[in-house]
Amino acid sequence: MSLFQWMVEQQERLGPEDELYVHVTGHGQIVQTKDEVEFIKKNGQKKVKRKWVKHFTIGDDHVDSIDFGKLYGNAPGEAVMLFDHCYGGEFARESARPTNVTVTQASKGSSFGSEFPNAWYDGIRSCDADRNQDGTVTVDEAKAHATEVMRSDGGSDMLYKLGLMRPAMYDQGGKASSTILKTCR
């Protein structure tokens, strides 16, 4: 069974009362497809190029951002998705829907290291991410905590300042401040 077939099977089990948490990690890359796209350059000249698609791989299997977005972007219940692989920003944008919140370690391009996801989970586990001290950790608090910790690391902060690794959150339904990841009390 392929990774994508397994994902389809799991998604079909979800109901409207279910809460889905997906963390995609591993290797992401951009590949050129056989599909061609015609576009017009600024000077009016027509040009045909091949499309580029982002996908992540696990072993020999891969899932592209468009298929992932169609599958989990339409999950029947609420969903939180964290992407920390290269080109995870594309996955976060493709999967963003009013019923979910997507977070990525790097809004575009490559992703380096594991400071962001480590800080995300540490902040949730320890409740250090509970910024407003209300006894819960929400998605937006976890993202803010992880970003702050990542930026306090010298190497990651340099990548951030250069625009190479900027965390991003896509929250079309305004759920980031109300989606609770952990109750601390």
N, C-alpha and C positions, 0 to 999 in steps of 0.2 A: 504494500500500500504506500502510495506517495505521501509526502508531508501535506500537500494541499488536500488530498482525499481525506486524510485524517482530520484536517481542520474543518472540512465541510461536514463530516460526520459529527464532530463535536458541536459545531454551531447549530446543527439541526436539533440538538437536544435541548437548546436553550428556550426558556419561556419568558413571558413578559415580566414575571416577578424575579427572575434571575439577575444576579449581578455578575458581570464578567470582568476579570482582571487578566490582561495579557501583557507579558513582558517579552519583547523580541530582542534577542541579543545574538551575537555571532558575527558572521561576515556579510557585509552588504557591498554590492558593487553596481555599476552601471554598465549595461550591455546594449549594443546596437542591434535592433531588430531588422527583419527583412521588409517590414512595412515602410512605405515611403510617404513623406509629407511634402506637399508643395506649398511654398510660401513666396511672398514677394518682398524683395529687399527694399531698403529705403530709396534706392535709385530707380525703382520700378522694375528691375530685372527679376524674372522668375527663376526660382531655384528649387531643386528637389533634393531633399536630404532623407536619410534614414532616421527613423525614430529611435530614441534612446529610452530604455526602460530600467528602472531601479529594481533590484531584487535582493533578497537575502538567501543565503545558502546554509543548509545543514547537511553535512555529508555531500552526497551527489545530487541532492534534491534542492530545488529552489522555488520560491514564491515571489511573484512580482507585486509591486505596490498597488497596481490597479486591481488585480484579483483579490488581494488582501483587503483593500478598501471596500470592495463590493461585498465580500463575505462578512467581515467583522464590523464594517461601518454600518451595516444594517442589522446588527444583533437586536433581538426583540426587547431585551431589558437594558438597564444602564450598564455602561462599560467604561473602564479606565484602561488605557493602553500606553505603555512606556516603551520607547524605541531607543536603544543605545548602540545600534550598529551604524556603520557608514551608510549614508543616504537615508537614515531613519527619518529625517525631516520630511522627505517625500511620502513615506508611509504614514506619518502623522497627519499630513495634509489630506492624503487620499482617503483616510479612514475617519476624518472628522465629520461628525453628524450632530444634530441637536440632542440626541440621546446619549452621547458619550463625550469623554474628555480624552484628548491624546496629548502626550508629552514626549518630547524628544531631547536627547542630549545635545544634538547639533542640528540646527534648523536647516542647514544645507551642507552638502559635501561630506567630507570624511569626519569620523568620530574617533577620538583618541582616548585611551585609558578607561578606567572604570570609576573615577572619582564621583561622577554624577550619580550613577545607580547605587554605588556604595553609600553615598551621603543620603540619597532618597530613602533607602531601606533603614539605615541607621537612625535617621531622623524620625521615621515612623515607629520603629521598635522602641527607641528610648523616649519617645514623645518630645524630643528636643525641637521637632518641627512645629509643635503647637504654639504658634506665634502669638495668638491672642489669649492664651492661657484659659481656654474654655473647656479643657478636658478632652478635646478631640483633635485629630490631625486630618485636615482636608487636603484635597489634591493641590489646591493652589498654595497651601502652606508647605507641603512636601516639596513642591517645585521650587519655591522661594528658598527654602532651607538648603536644598541640594545645590542650587545655583550659587548661594553664598559660600558654602563649603568648597565647592569646586573653584570658585574665584580666589579663595584664600590660599589655594595651592599655587605656588609660583608658576609652574609649567602650564597648568590649565588656565590660569589667569592670563598668561601671555597669549595663548591660543584664542581666548575670549576677546582680548583687546585687539588682536589682529583680525577679528571677525571670522576665524576659522572654526570655532566651536561655540556656538551660542545656543543655550537651551531655549526651547520654545514650547508654548502650550496652545492648543487649538480647542476652543470651548464655545462652539456655536450656540449651545443651549443655556449658557450661563450656569453650568453645574459645578464648576471647579471649587467654588467657595462653600457649596453645600454637600458635595460628595465626600462622605467621611470614610477615611481609610483605616482609622483606628480610634477607639475610645480609650482614653488614658486613665480614667478614674474608675 
